[in-house]
Amino acid sequence: MTLDDLKEDYDKLQLKYGAKELDSIYNGGCSDNPNICFVFMNPTGRNIASAKSWKGLKSPWIGTKNIWDLFYELKLLDDDIYHKIKTIKGQEWTEEFATCVYDNVKKHNYFITNLGKCTQVDARLLPDSVYKEYLHLLEKEIEIINPKVIVLFGNQVSSIVLNEKISVSQCRKKEFIKTINGKKYKCYSVFYPVGNGRFNIGKSIEDINYILGMI
């Protein structure tokens, strides 16, 4: 099985839970034993790759700015790429530039995905029941890419993926183990660093630097 094999299932769930006028956003980056798999919540229409007219990568955070601050501060994004992201408007991203960004993600050996791939028009909260329908697909993604470490952003994503009640503030830098088909994966729960969680980005950077030091 490959990551492309999962897209049909993601697209069915987009029709069920996402905005009908938008496409699913899948994943991107190093898909062959990356150092870290970063798992966010779900995409919104701010990602310009969700437009049906977009024919390039359908990867997270295309056309956005703030999340790339995190990766840059972690030294997981080159200067030239970061500075272009910060100087152009979201709608000025081209399909070619999105490929350049994700080539740089690959270069730094990490993978970016969302638990839910159902793109919403805005940052509305989704119930646990929706995310749980994606969990088995995320587990297949993890099996395919075989990351060294998984970073889960926020209480909701962490709780669903780890199948226990998680409060990030109570378990910073704590290692959890998730078993998928008999293989154990190291997981860490980290503060969500964008949107309402923007004020926690410093804590996210601190904790991820700690995790990177453990790899």
C-alpha positions in Angstrom: 0.0 0.0 0.0 1.1 3.6 -0.8 0.0 7.0 0.4 -1.8 7.5 -2.9 -3.9 4.5 -2.2 -5.5 6.3 0.8 -6.7 9.3 -1.2 -9.9 7.7 -2.4 -11.0 7.1 1.2 -10.0 10.6 2.2 -12.0 12.1 -0.7 -15.1 10.1 0.4 -14.8 11.5 3.9 -14.4 15.0 2.4 -17.8 14.6 0.8 -19.3 13.4 4.1 -17.7 15.9 6.5 -15.9 18.7 4.5 -17.0 21.6 2.4 -18.3 20.3 -0.8 -16.7 23.0 -2.9 -13.2 22.2 -1.5 -10.8 19.2 -1.9 -9.2 17.1 0.8 -5.7 18.1 1.9 -3.5 15.0 2.3 0.0 15.2 3.6 3.6 16.0 2.4 7.3 15.8 3.0 9.6 12.9 3.6 7.6 9.6 3.4 10.5 7.2 3.9 11.3 6.8 7.6 11.3 10.5 8.5 12.7 11.7 11.7 9.3 13.2 12.7 5.7 12.8 11.6 3.9 16.0 12.6 0.1 15.5 13.1 -2.2 18.5 13.1 -6.0 18.7 13.3 -7.7 19.4 9.9 -7.2 21.8 7.0 -9.3 24.9 6.2 -10.0 26.8 3.1 -7.1 29.2 3.9 -5.0 26.4 2.3 -5.2 27.4 -1.3 -4.4 23.9 -2.5 -7.9 22.9 -1.4 -9.4 24.8 -4.4 -10.6 22.4 -7.1 -8.6 24.5 -9.6 -5.3 23.7 -7.9 -3.6 20.9 -9.7 -0.4 20.8 -7.6 0.4 19.2 -4.2 -2.6 18.9 -1.9 -0.4 19.2 1.2 -1.0 21.0 4.5 -0.5 24.7 5.1 0.0 25.8 1.5 -0.7 29.5 1.2 -0.4 30.2 4.9 2.4 31.9 6.9 2.3 31.3 10.7 3.0 27.6 10.9 6.2 28.0 8.9 7.6 30.2 11.8 7.6 27.0 13.9 9.5 25.0 11.4 12.0 27.8 10.7 12.7 28.3 14.4 13.3 24.5 14.7 15.9 24.9 11.8 13.7 22.6 9.7 13.2 25.1 6.9 15.9 26.9 4.8 16.3 30.7 5.0 15.4 31.4 1.3 12.2 29.4 1.4 11.1 30.9 4.7 11.7 34.5 3.7 9.7 34.0 0.5 6.8 32.5 2.5 6.8 35.6 4.7 7.0 38.1 1.9 4.4 36.8 -0.5 0.7 36.8 0.0 -1.1 33.5 0.4 -2.8 33.7 -3.0 0.6 34.3 -4.6 1.8 30.8 -3.9 2.2 28.9 -7.1 2.0 25.1 -7.6 5.8 25.2 -8.3 6.5 27.1 -5.2 4.5 24.7 -3.1 6.6 21.9 -4.6 9.8 23.8 -3.6 8.6 24.2 0.0 7.8 20.5 0.3 11.1 19.5 -1.3 12.7 21.5 1.5 10.5 19.6 4.0 11.8 16.4 2.5 15.4 17.7 2.7 15.0 18.2 6.5 13.5 14.7 6.9 10.0 15.3 8.3 6.5 14.6 7.3 3.4 16.8 7.8 -0.2 15.5 8.0 -3.5 16.1 9.6 -5.6 13.6 11.6 -8.6 14.8 9.7 -8.3 15.5 6.0 -11.7 17.1 5.6 -11.2 20.7 4.6 -13.6 23.2 6.2 -14.3 26.7 5.0 -13.0 28.0 8.4 -11.4 26.9 11.6 -14.6 25.4 13.2 -14.2 22.8 15.8 -14.9 19.2 14.7 -16.3 16.6 17.1 -14.2 13.6 18.2 -16.5 11.3 16.1 -15.3 12.9 12.9 -11.6 12.5 13.8 -12.2 9.0 14.9 -13.3 8.0 11.4 -9.9 9.1 10.1 -7.9 7.3 12.8 -7.4 4.0 11.0 -6.3 5.9 7.9 -3.7 7.9 9.9 -2.5 4.6 11.3 -2.0 3.3 7.8 -0.1 6.5 6.9 2.2 5.9 9.9 2.8 2.3 8.8 3.7 3.4 5.3 6.1 6.2 6.2 7.5 4.5 9.4 8.6 7.7 11.3 11.1 7.6 14.1 8.9 9.9 16.3 5.3 11.2 16.0 4.4 14.7 17.3 0.7 15.2 18.0 -0.5 18.8 18.2 -3.1 19.6 20.8 -5.3 17.8 23.4 -8.0 16.6 21.0 -5.6 15.0 18.4 -3.4 13.6 21.1 -6.4 12.0 23.0 -7.8 10.4 19.9 -4.6 9.0 18.5 -3.4 7.8 21.9 -6.8 6.6 23.0 -6.6 8.2 26.4 -7.5 11.6 27.9 -4.5 13.9 27.2 -3.8 17.4 28.6 -0.7 18.7 26.9 0.2 21.0 29.8 0.4 17.9 32.1 2.6 15.7 29.8 5.1 18.0 28.2 8.2 16.0 26.9 6.5 12.7 28.1 7.0 9.8 25.7 3.9 7.7 24.8 3.9 4.5 22.9 1.4 3.7 20.1 1.3 0.2 18.8 0.1 -0.3 15.2 0.1 -3.9 13.8 2.6 -5.0 16.5 5.1 -2.1 15.8 5.7 0.4 18.6 5.9 4.1 17.7 7.2 6.9 20.0 4.7 9.7 20.4 4.8 13.1 22.1 1.9 15.5 22.7 2.8 19.2 22.0 0.9 22.5 22.3 -1.0 23.5 19.1 1.1 26.4 17.8 -1.2 28.3 15.5 -4.6 30.0 15.6 -5.8 30.3 19.2 -2.7 28.4 20.3 -0.3 30.9 18.8 0.7 32.2 22.2 2.0 28.7 23.0 4.4 28.5 20.0 7.4 29.1 22.3 6.5 26.0 24.4 6.0 24.0 21.2 9.4 24.9 19.9 11.0 24.1 23.3 9.4 20.7 23.4 10.1 19.8 19.8 13.7 20.8 20.2 13.8 18.4 23.1 12.3 15.6 21.0 14.7 16.3 18.1 17.5 15.9 20.6 16.2 12.4 21.5 16.3 11.1 18.0 
